[in-house]
Amino acid sequence: MLEKTVFFINAVKMSSLPQSFAEVVISGRSNVGKSSIINALCLQKNLARTSKTPGRTRSINIYSVFAGRWIVDLPGYGFAKIGRYEKELWNKMIEDYLIKRKSKKVVYVVMDAFVGPTELDFNMIDWLSKWGVPFKIVANKYDKVPQNISGNVVQAKTADCFDTDKSKVFVVSAKKKNGFAKLTDHTVKFLTNQI
């Protein structure tokens, strides 16, 4: 199903977005691999554009899985080389989308499995929790973690860091296309109202 995903629209204002039935939202700090996650999840090479320049995504990019079922790519938080005013508008756009848009959604917070959670990641999880926005954690770049550390250990440690259940943590490597079975299963079930 996800392999048929296509780019749908990008937006900077919520008023320009049509209604949807379900949205899987990809969030994370700049350059953590959000676009690579989308490409690996959808079994496509260039669906979402990847860049080595932090802050490349400056609008909300929406990919349609099928009618009214979306994967949504938010701009990365942190590191973006933009002015203060533009950053404030950017933050407001993201907040409006996550809080005011009354659609069924879950946020996948992508973090770096090798570096570990950053202050920005903790802030994002705290903010989502405060506003009651459902989320899961995706620990990407597992291929960089020493081979003697299992995915289960990364999953458990990440869950402990955020004081959450390890069932809310997915450990993947977008580069190697590893660990996507559970993440894909959750995405499909969420978009088709099975969970």
Secondary structure in CASP SS format (residue, H / E / C, confidence):
PFRMAT SS
TARGET T0000
AUTHOR 0000-0000-0000
METHOD secondary structure of the structure
MODEL  1
M C 1.00
L H 1.00
E H 1.00
K H 1.00
T C 1.00
V E 1.00
F E 1.00
F E 1.00
I E 1.00
N E 1.00
A E 1.00
V C 1.00
K C 1.00
M H 1.00
S H 1.00
S H 1.00
L C 1.00
P C 1.00
Q C 1.00
S C 1.00
F C 1.00
A E 1.00
E E 1.00
V E 1.00
V E 1.00
I E 1.00
S E 1.00
G E 1.00
R E 1.00
S C 1.00
N C 1.00
V C 1.00
G C 1.00
K H 1.00
S H 1.00
S H 1.00
I H 1.00
I H 1.00
N H 1.00
A H 1.00
L H 1.00
C C 1.00
L C 1.00
Q C 1.00
K C 1.00
N C 1.00
L C 1.00
A C 1.00
R C 1.00
T C 1.00
S C 1.00
K C 1.00
T C 1.00
P C 1.00
G C 1.00
R C 1.00
T C 1.00
R C 1.00
S C 1.00
I E 1.00
N E 1.00
I E 1.00
Y E 1.00
S E 1.00
V E 1.00
F E 1.00
A C 1.00
G C 1.00
R E 1.00
W E 1.00
I E 1.00
V E 1.00
D E 1.00
L C 1.00
P C 1.00
G C 1.00
Y E 1.00
G C 1.00
F C 1.00
A C 1.00
K C 1.00
I C 1.00
G C 1.00
R H 1.00
Y H 1.00
E H 1.00
K H 1.00
E H 1.00
L H 1.00
W H 1.00
N H 1.00
K H 1.00
M H 1.00
I H 1.00
E H 1.00
D H 1.00
Y H 1.00
L H 1.00
I H 1.00
K H 1.00
R C 1.00
K C 1.00
S C 1.00
K C 1.00
K E 1.00
V E 1.00
V E 1.00
Y E 1.00
V E 1.00
V E 1.00
M E 1.00
D E 1.00
A C 1.00
F C 1.00
V C 1.00
G C 1.00
P C 1.00
T C 1.00
E H 1.00
L H 1.00
D H 1.00
F H 1.00
N H 1.00
M H 1.00
I H 1.00
D H 1.00
W H 1.00
L H 1.00
S H 1.00
K H 1.00
W C 1.00
G C 1.00
V C 1.00
P C 1.00
F E 1.00
K E 1.00
I E 1.00
V E 1.00
A E 1.00
N E 1.00
K C 1.00
Y H 1.00
D H 1.00
K H 1.00
V C 1.00
P C 1.00
Q C 1.00
N C 1.00
I C 1.00
S C 1.00
G H 1.00
N H 1.00
V H 1.00
V H 1.00
Q H 1.00
A H 1.00
K H 1.00
T H 1.00
A H 1.00
D H 1.00
C H 1.00
F C 1.00
D C 1.00
T C 1.00
D C 1.00
K H 1.00
S H 1.00
K H 1.00
V E 1.00
F E 1.00
V E 1.00
V C 1.00
S E 1.00
A C 1.00
K C 1.00
K C 1.00
K C 1.00
N E 1.00
G C 1.00
F H 1.00
A H 1.00
K H 1.00
L H 1.00
T H 1.00
D H 1.00
H H 1.00
T H 1.00
V H 1.00
K H 1.00
F H 1.00
L H 1.00
T C 1.00
N C 1.00
Q C 1.00
I C 1.00
END
